Amino acid sequence: MYISAFGYWEKKHKLAADFFGVTEQTAKRWYETNTPHPSAYRYLAVHNSGYLPLTNGWRHFSIDKDGIMHTPHGNCTAGDIAMLWRYKWTAEQSAKQLVITRAKLKEITSGTKYKMLLHTADYLNRLVKDFSD
């Protein structure tokens, strides 16, 4: 994680020292002995994962410096996530509208006016058939 956060170059310990708020010598010792302070390790782990939680559900997710979230199933941007919420909102609105429309259709098809209209259409079809024969 140290290398991926601060690179391979000679100033990596200076960057790490600035990041952790310790001396450059302390950062170098942590790197060489691979025994950082537990708080520094957790902080680096959180930073390395793109500030995502370290819990099991987020273990294989990370956000890079360009703001792209890498998941086990692919990559997504902030725009993709915003579009997902818009898509969900649209689906909810469509579902509500569908319920209202079905209720109106049931009301229309169960009324006497609809039955009279069907009867009239049937009568007109029979008249047309009689005239055409």
C-alpha positions in Angstrom: 0.0 0.0 0.0 2.9 2.3 0.8 4.3 2.0 -2.7 1.0 2.4 -4.4 0.2 5.5 -2.4 3.7 7.2 -2.5 5.5 5.6 -5.5 8.9 4.2 -6.0 10.9 7.4 -6.3 13.3 8.8 -3.7 10.8 11.3 -2.3 8.3 8.7 -1.3 9.3 8.9 2.4 8.9 12.7 2.4 5.4 12.4 0.9 4.6 9.7 3.5 5.9 11.9 6.3 3.7 14.8 5.2 0.7 12.5 4.8 1.0 10.9 8.2 2.3 14.0 10.0 5.5 12.4 11.2 9.2 12.8 10.5 10.7 11.5 7.3 12.9 9.2 9.4 9.8 7.6 11.0 8.1 7.1 7.7 11.3 5.5 6.3 11.6 3.2 9.4 8.0 2.1 9.0 8.6 1.3 5.4 11.9 -0.6 5.9 10.8 -2.6 8.9 7.2 -3.0 7.7 5.9 -2.2 11.1 3.9 1.0 10.9 1.9 2.4 13.8 -1.6 0.7 13.7 -3.3 4.0 13.2 -1.0 4.9 10.3 -1.7 1.4 8.8 -5.5 1.9 9.0 -5.2 5.5 7.7 -3.1 4.2 4.7 -5.6 1.4 4.1 -8.5 3.8 4.0 -6.6 6.2 1.7 -5.5 3.3 -0.6 -9.1 2.1 -1.0 -10.2 5.6 -2.0 -11.8 6.5 1.4 -14.2 3.6 1.3 -15.1 1.7 4.5 -12.9 -1.3 5.3 -15.8 -3.5 6.1 -16.5 -6.8 4.2 -19.0 -5.3 1.8 -16.5 -2.8 0.5 -13.4 -5.0 0.6 -12.9 -5.4 -3.1 -13.9 -1.8 -4.1 -11.6 1.2 -4.5 -11.7 4.7 -5.9 -8.7 5.9 -7.9 -7.3 9.5 -8.1 -9.5 10.2 -11.2 -12.7 9.4 -9.2 -13.4 6.1 -10.9 -14.8 3.4 -8.6 -13.4 0.0 -9.3 -15.7 -2.9 -8.3 -15.5 -6.6 -8.8 -18.1 -6.3 -11.6 -16.6 -3.3 -13.5 -15.8 0.4 -13.2 -18.2 3.3 -12.7 -18.0 7.1 -12.4 -19.9 9.5 -10.2 -22.1 10.2 -13.3 -23.0 6.5 -13.5 -24.1 6.5 -9.9 -26.1 9.6 -10.4 -27.8 8.1 -13.4 -28.6 5.0 -11.4 -30.5 7.0 -8.9 -32.3 8.9 -11.7 -33.2 5.6 -13.3 -34.6 4.2 -10.0 -36.6 7.4 -9.5 -38.0 7.2 -13.0 -38.9 3.5 -12.5 -40.8 4.4 -9.3 -42.7 7.2 -11.0 -43.6 4.8 -13.9 -44.8 2.2 -11.5 -47.0 4.7 -9.7 -48.4 5.9 -13.1 -49.1 2.3 -14.2 -51.1 1.7 -11.0 -53.2 4.8 -11.6 -53.7 4.0 -15.3 -54.8 0.4 -14.5 -57.3 1.7 -12.0 -58.7 4.1 -14.5 -58.9 1.4 -17.2 -60.7 -1.0 -14.8 -63.1 1.8 -14.0 -63.8 2.5 -17.7 -64.2 -1.1 -18.7 -66.5 -2.0 -15.9 -69.0 0.8 -16.4 -72.3 0.7 -18.3 -71.1 3.3 -20.9 -68.4 0.9 -22.0 -70.8 -2.0 -22.3 -73.1 0.2 -24.4 -70.2 1.2 -26.6 -69.3 -2.5 -27.2 -72.9 -3.3 -28.0 -73.1 -0.4 -30.5 -69.8 -1.4 -32.1 -71.0 -5.0 -32.5 -74.3 -3.7 -34.0 -72.4 -1.5 -36.5 -70.1 -4.4 -37.5 -73.2 -6.6 -38.2 -74.8 -3.8 -40.2 -71.6 -3.4 -42.3 -71.5 -7.1 -42.8 -75.1 -7.2 -43.9 -74.6 -4.4 -46.4 -71.4 -6.0 -47.8 -73.1 -9.4 -48.4 
